[in-house]
């Protein structure tokens, strides 16, 4: 079942006035002038003015508009406009968003924080359900409909002046303010009028000194609000509830999880549908009504084919004779895919550790090398599991605190000076330093120091190695370490032999700003390259560039990657080349467009060198409102330990339009607990101009790639193409804040290492 309410039109056509589109100012002017009598819709190069009342002013050239085909966009915009009128005029809701429609349910009993034990005194804090109604032209049944979204929203009613009076530390926090320059609309929720102003640098009585993009300003603290993000909300809640905070926070988390659970989403979507169905057919234009239906059930038929994708098997030798369904079991049984050719056979690992933890860390590294006796999760150890001849360690200890970045830097330099050869570095950190950034972060400083000399780094927290159950941690860590050493643990077993030279690219970007108030915006394009069996081949990054220069730099980075892989694989002039690009949303639309244009130029430039060059451009998104539910799924377990009721299994692919498809990637078995809520499927969008357009093949490949990672031996919610690009972008952005870090090193000495795992 979908969170999708199908729409049927009663009536085939209506009359409207049509004008040529000239400018956004023209469109805004028409909407303001005609807001009480018409719905004004931009449809490509034309503006359609649809009268709501008989005898309304005639605007533009009189035309007949249909409810299907090319005119469907206009018809669905009329449904959207009618929904807005119902919500604001009939039901008296204020809207947080216009398109798609967003409304906050502040009705009695909807505040999730209300009644939480120990939560009294936090009456200026709220957590409300937020509903989203997105009218679409096409859905799984090839008809228009409404996607019903739901999430929880934290709200802080108190102004900054109120919070200061309550003892909340606001210095360094980002604040919001209202301004006459911000766009407002009728029936707008007051919270939607607050926009980011800047960062508080000082509090002086009732005045705030705020650093904005335009410089430092002084404002009245009663006219500002701190951002209601999770960190700020928790800060205020902790300040107000004191010792009761852990209990209040736990209850709140459970309530928020229940709100977005599959069971509640099923019930809630049905409740929204019933309210809309009870309205009866909605008049959207003279002679045309929209009939809203109940949540759509998924069935094969009507031209829609629901695919059941199969989990991949994994290969542990070059010929594909040694295979297993589970990566970890296959490694234990067969060893890694490249065990014959892998070097170094006896890696030397430098370990940097605070002196007081040396003994426990030595025991941990012994278990890493030799295995955990009596454990089924990691019985062999690194040497035997990965078919090595040995593994040695050298320890560098220091007396500083686990948060002392300077001490870590000195110890890392000492390790580099004392060891002639280091294949991998292990750095012992602590959970207490996770919040530190830049030169203050021992983790980042250690990464920067070792990687600057071409040495990949594996970090682990001392809290995790003293928990007692370390076998699963060691198994996961060993996999990542082997890959960081340049090894190929396993690949997806692809039966048959393809005559096509296929590469799969993951493309992301690092958006670099000094901070949110900085005006120096830079972009770095991240490219990871994989073979069709999921093997990571190489990565590259464009040089830092402004947005205008970004496409040119990304194009050059792509060219370098393809040239290197083509030379390594011995491509010939009579080869057919297939390039598949996975682009991660939520990249901004302008970034996606730039990437697509770069890909098109790249393919054009390659066309003369090979028999044929074809490409597919697929955006992969986790940020959307679609949901797939399964009434027949009982989940796993019962009671408090139960999880995944009404959650479909991994591996369903459901088309929702010609170029869009949903893939379920997290089923009940993959959920850690029921507190995770209903898992979102991946939304795949195939660009219409792709020259390779076998969507079923592409969906199967994306799904297989979600099971393929050398970071952890179990499925992810995103394909490895996107996962690796995201890891590189995230780590590059953080390392950039460390003094003397030079990102060129990862594309020279560390080029073939999976340093980012």
Buried (B, 14 or more C-beta within 10 A) or exposed (E): BBBBBBBBBBBEBBBBBBBEBEEEEBBEEBBEEBEEBBBBBBBEEBBBBBBBEEEBEEBBEEBEBBBEEEBBBBBBBBBBBBBBEBBBEEEEBBBBBBEBBBBBBBEEEBBBBBEBEBBEEBEBBBBBBBBBBBBBBBBBBBBBBBBBBBBBBBBBEBBBBBBBEBEBEBEEBBBBBBEEEEEEEEBBBEBBBBEBBBBBEEBEEEBBBBBBEEEEEEBEBEBBBBBBEEEBBBBBBBBBBEEBBEBBBEBBEBBBBBBBBBBBBBEBBBEBBEEBEEBEBBBBBBEBBBBBBBBBEBEEEEEBEEBEBEBBBBBBBEEBEBBBEBBBEBBBEBBBBBBEEBEBEEBBBBBBBBEEBBEEBBEBBEBBBBBBEEBEBBBBBBBBBBBBEEBEBEBBBBEBBBBBBEBBBBBBBBBBEEBEEBBBBBBBBBEEBEEBEBBBBBBBBBBBBBBBBBBBBBBBBBEBBEEEEBBBBBBBBBBBBBBBBBBBBBBBBBEEEEEEBBBBBBBBBBBBEEEEBEEEEBBBBBBBBBBBBBBBBBBBBBBBBEBEBBBBBBBBBBBBBBEBBBEEEEBEEEBBBBBBBBBBBEBEEEBBEBBBEBBBBBBEEBEEEBEEBBBBBBBBBBEBBBBBBBEEBBBBBEEEEBBBBBBBBBBBBBBBEEBBBBBBBBBBBBBEEBBBBBBBBBBBBBBEEBBBBEBEEBBBBBBBBBBBBBBBBEBBBBBBBBBBBBBBBBBBBBBBBBEEBEBEBBBEBBBEBBBBB
